[in-house]
């Protein structure tokens, strides 16, 4: 099934293109079947065929902050 290539991606994920490091960090905008739309820092919005390109998912930054109880 074609959706297996991009099934691990979701909007908001941070990714890098393995053969285009100069594009910088990208944020996934949409995922439809094998088509992933990514907005890259230095290349703008790019449509990626996930069958051909294995985008490198970057870890989400950890959230830091105080406790939720207001103490």
Secondary structure, DSSP 8 states (H G I E B T S, - for coil): -GGGGTTT--TT-EEE-TT-GGG--EEEEEEETTEEEEEETTTEEEEEETTT---EEE---------TT--
